[in-house]
């Protein structure tokens, strides 16, 4: 895995000229590479070059429905975040370990969450590096016992993960958690430890049912633990050509209003293709729909906006396109 950020992409995202970025790279002697006159870099250079300030946050990808793209979106967003200079941690709590496998991490010499809890180890013991600026707490099948383990030991759900993960906010700008597609003690504990829950949904009746079940469960957690939890739906696999996609979008706009994440992820085979190869969608320098969509989502989550109000960067253009889509019959 070798993710890259083009200078031209940063120029559009932040509303600054490519020339000014080139000048800063040269003046500060920052590491960069070039391909066909296109200059690109990775996390360390982005952190120094862009100097963006991030408000540290914990985001859980959670919905009671498999196959909605949680893992692909979690991974891609994490990679794009580190390319903007955000120190990012992925936490894999799904016993299937698909996020871990996508990062090509060997877990058998690394303690996973259930072992960290049972052995009283600090969470840092299980964290391994993926690429510059991106780390992961991996998972494997033993994490399937997390729910029963938390219940049998009567561990406090409102504190067990929170006390492990929140101190990491001093080290990481963004912590992304990939949850299993189920209800249970572990998922409840993660909801209580998170600043935001993102629930990816696809244009499907079953997916929307999963979202409603998740929303109702979050309400129960809020009531039982006297807290407030922010849940934000994200429309994945949107296809402008299908009526079901528009119906799903209208449902989300009507029922979730301001909590809905405005950028959508269009239907794209590229996410699956790169997972099989063990690379990311940002390993290529080609401009693709998948990269554009994840970039918009990442900037939304990190609150990255153009430096000038009159910028004609891709975020403004994409939002204009989305407004058109959302207003179609």
C-alpha positions in Angstrom: 0.0 0.0 0.0 1.5 3.3 -1.1 -1.1 6.1 -1.0 -0.4 9.5 -2.6 -1.6 13.0 -2.6 -1.2 15.2 -5.7 -0.3 18.8 -5.3 -3.1 19.6 -7.8 -5.6 17.9 -5.5 -4.5 20.0 -2.6 -4.7 23.1 -4.7 -8.4 22.4 -5.5 -9.3 21.3 -2.0 -7.8 24.4 -0.2 -8.2 27.0 -2.9 -4.5 27.8 -3.2 -2.4 27.8 -6.3 -0.3 24.8 -7.3 2.7 27.1 -7.8 2.5 28.4 -4.2 2.5 24.7 -3.0 5.5 23.9 -5.2 7.4 26.9 -3.8 6.7 25.8 -0.2 7.8 22.2 -0.9 11.1 23.5 -2.5 11.7 26.2 0.2 11.1 23.8 3.1 12.9 21.0 1.3 10.0 18.6 1.8 10.1 15.0 0.6 8.1 14.5 -2.6 8.0 12.5 -5.8 7.2 13.2 -9.4 5.5 11.3 -12.2 5.0 12.9 -15.6 5.4 16.4 -14.1 2.8 15.6 -11.4 4.2 16.2 -7.9 2.8 14.0 -5.1 3.6 13.3 -1.4 2.4 11.4 1.6 1.6 12.1 5.3 4.8 13.6 6.7 5.0 16.2 3.9 1.3 17.0 4.1 1.5 17.6 7.8 4.3 20.1 7.4 3.1 21.6 4.1 -0.5 22.1 4.9 -0.3 22.7 8.6 -4.0 21.9 9.2 -5.4 21.9 12.7 -7.8 19.1 13.5 -10.2 18.7 16.4 -9.5 15.2 17.6 -12.5 12.9 17.2 -13.6 9.3 17.5 -15.9 8.0 14.7 -17.5 4.5 14.7 -18.9 2.9 11.5 -21.9 1.0 12.8 -25.1 -0.4 11.4 -27.1 -3.6 11.9 -26.7 -4.8 8.4 -23.8 -6.4 6.5 -22.6 -5.4 3.1 -23.2 -1.7 3.3 -19.5 -0.8 2.7 -18.5 0.0 6.3 -15.0 -1.5 6.0 -14.1 0.0 2.6 -15.3 3.5 3.6 -13.6 3.3 6.9 -10.2 2.3 5.3 -10.4 4.8 2.5 -11.4 7.6 4.7 -8.6 6.8 7.1 -6.0 6.8 4.3 -7.3 10.1 2.8 -7.2 11.6 6.3 -3.6 10.8 6.8 -2.8 12.3 3.4 -4.2 15.6 4.6 -1.7 15.4 7.5 -4.1 13.9 10.1 -2.5 11.3 12.3 -5.1 8.5 12.0 -5.9 5.3 13.9 -8.1 2.5 12.6 -9.7 0.1 15.2 -11.0 -3.2 13.8 -13.6 -4.7 16.2 -15.3 -7.0 13.6 -14.4 -10.6 14.2 -14.1 -11.2 10.5 -11.1 -8.8 10.5 -11.7 -7.6 7.0 -10.2 -4.2 7.8 -7.1 -5.9 9.2 -6.8 -8.1 6.1 -7.2 -5.1 3.8 -4.2 -3.6 5.5 -2.3 -6.8 5.1 -1.6 -7.0 8.8 -0.5 -10.3 10.4 -2.4 -10.4 13.7 -1.1 -13.5 15.4 1.9 -11.8 17.1 -0.3 -8.8 18.1 -2.8 -8.7 21.0 -6.3 -7.8 19.8 -9.1 -6.1 21.8 -10.3 -9.1 23.7 -6.7 -10.0 24.8 -6.0 -6.4 25.8 -9.0 -6.5 28.1 -8.5 -9.9 29.5 -4.7 -9.4 30.1 -5.1 -5.8 31.3 -2.7 -4.6 28.6 -2.6 -0.9 27.5 -4.2 -0.5 24.1 -0.9 0.8 22.6 0.4 -2.8 22.9 -2.0 -3.9 20.1 -1.4 -0.9 17.7 0.7 -1.5 14.6 1.7 0.8 11.7 0.1 0.5 8.3 1.6 3.4 6.4 3.0 6.8 7.4 0.4 8.6 9.5 -1.9 5.6 9.7 -2.0 2.9 12.4 -4.4 0.1 13.2 -5.6 -2.0 16.1 -6.2 -5.3 14.3 -8.8 -8.0 14.8 -9.3 -11.7 14.3 -12.0 -14.3 15.0 -11.4 -14.3 18.8 -13.1 -10.9 19.0 -16.4 -12.8 18.4 -16.2 -13.5 22.2 -16.2 -9.8 23.1 -19.9 -9.6 23.9 -20.0 -12.6 26.2 -16.7 -11.5 27.8 -18.0 -8.0 28.7 -21.3 -9.5 30.0 -19.7 -12.3 32.1 -17.2 -10.0 33.7 -19.8 -7.3 34.2 -17.5 -4.7 32.8 -19.0 -1.1 32.7 -20.1 -0.5 29.1 -20.0 3.2 29.5 -16.3 3.1 30.6 -14.5 0.0 29.2 -13.8 1.3 25.7 -14.0 4.9 26.6 -11.2 4.7 29.1 -9.0 2.7 26.7 -9.6 4.9 23.6 -10.1 8.5 24.7 -6.5 8.9 26.0 -5.4 8.2 22.4 -7.0 11.5 21.3 -3.7 13.1 22.5 -1.8 11.2 19.9 -4.3 10.8 17.0 -6.3 13.5 15.2 -8.8 10.9 14.0 -9.8 7.5 15.3 -12.1 5.4 13.1 -13.7 2.2 14.4 -15.1 -0.6 12.2 -17.8 -2.4 14.1 -19.5 -5.7 13.4 -22.9 -5.6 11.8 -24.7 -6.6 14.9 -26.1 -5.5 18.3 -24.5 -6.4 21.5 -22.5 -5.2 24.5 -19.3 -4.5 22.5 -21.1 -2.3 20.0 -23.0 -0.5 22.8 -19.7 0.2 24.5 -18.2 1.6 21.3 -21.3 3.8 20.8 -20.7 5.2 24.3 -17.0 5.8 23.5 -17.6 7.6 20.2 -18.1 11.2 19.3 -20.1 10.3 16.2 -21.6 7.2 14.6 -21.7 6.9 10.9 -24.1 4.4 9.5 -23.5 3.6 5.8 -26.7 2.6 3.9 -27.2 1.3 0.4 -30.2 1.8 -1.8 -32.1 -1.2 -0.3 -35.1 -1.8 1.9 -33.1 -4.1 4.1 -30.3 -1.5 4.5 -32.9 1.1 5.6 -34.4 -1.3 8.0 -30.9 -1.9 9.5 -30.5 1.9 9.9 -33.9 2.2 11.7 -32.9 -0.6 14.0 -29.6 1.0 14.7 -31.2 4.4 15.4 -33.7 2.8 17.8 -30.9 1.0 19.6 -29.0 4.2 19.9 -32.0 5.9 21.5 -32.2 3.0 24.0 -28.6 3.5 24.9 -29.0 7.2 25.3 -31.9 6.6 27.6 -30.2 3.9 29.7 -26.9 5.7 30.1 -28.2 9.3 30.2 -26.2 10.5 27.3 -26.5 11.9 23.8 -25.0 10.1 20.8 -24.8 11.6 17.3 -25.7 9.2 14.5 -25.1 10.3 10.9 -26.4 8.2 7.9 -24.2 8.0 4.8 -25.6 6.9 1.4 -23.3 4.4 -0.3 -23.5 2.8 -3.7 -25.6 5.7 -5.0 -26.5 5.3 -8.7 -28.1 8.3 -10.3 -29.7 6.1 -13.0 -31.9 4.1 -10.5 -35.1 5.2 -8.9 -34.3 3.2 -5.8 -31.2 5.4 -5.2 -33.4 8.5 -5.4 -36.1 7.0 -3.2 -33.4 6.1 -0.6 -31.9 9.6 -0.8 -35.4 11.2 -0.3 -36.1 8.9 2.7 -32.8 10.0 4.3 -33.3 13.7 3.6 -36.9 13.5 5.0 -36.1 11.5 8.1 -32.6 12.6 9.1 -32.4 16.1 7.8 -29.3 17.9 9.2 -27.7 14.7 10.5 -27.4 13.2 7.0 -23.8 13.3 5.6 -24.2 15.3 2.4 -21.4 13.8 0.3 -22.6 10.4 -1.2 -20.5 7.5 -2.3 -21.4 6.5 -5.8 -21.6 2.8 -6.9 -18.1 1.8 -7.9 -16.3 -1.5 -8.3 -13.0 0.1 -7.5 -13.3 -0.3 -3.8 -13.6 -4.1 -4.1 -10.8 -4.3 -6.7 -8.2 -2.6 -4.5 -9.1 -4.6 -1.4 -8.3 -7.8 -3.4 -4.9 -6.4 -4.4 -4.0 -5.1 -1.0 -3.7 -1.5 -2.1 -5.9 1.6 -1.6 -7.9 3.7 -4.1 -5.3 6.4 -3.4 -2.3 4.4 -4.6 -3.0 5.5 -8.2 -2.5 9.1 -9.5 -5.6 8.7 -11.8 -8.6 10.8 -11.0 -11.5 8.4 -10.2 -15.0 8.7 -8.9 -14.1 6.7 -5.8 -11.3 9.0 -4.9 -13.4 12.1 -5.5 -16.3 10.8 -3.3 -14.0 9.7 -0.4 -12.1 13.0 -0.6 -15.4 14.9 -0.2 -16.4 12.7 2.8 -13.0 13.1 4.4 -13.1 16.9 4.1 -16.6 16.9 5.5 -15.5 14.9 8.6 -12.2 16.8 9.1 -13.9 20.2 8.4 -11.5 21.0 5.6 -12.8 23.9 3.4 -11.3 26.0 0.6 -9.3 28.9 1.6 -11.3 31.3 -0.6 -15.0 31.6 -0.9 -14.7 31.9 -4.7 -12.8 28.7 -5.1 -14.0 26.5 -7.9 -12.5 23.4 -6.4 -13.9 19.9 -6.6 -15.7 20.1 -3.3 -17.9 23.0 -4.5 -18.5 21.4 -7.9 -19.4 18.1 -6.3 -21.8 19.7 -3.9 -23.5 21.5 -6.8 -23.8 18.2 -8.6 -25.3 16.6 -5.5 -27.8 19.4 -5.1 -29.0 18.8 -8.6 -29.3 15.0 -7.8 -31.2 15.7 -4.6 -33.6 18.0 -6.3 -34.5 15.6 -9.1 -37.8 13.9 -9.1 
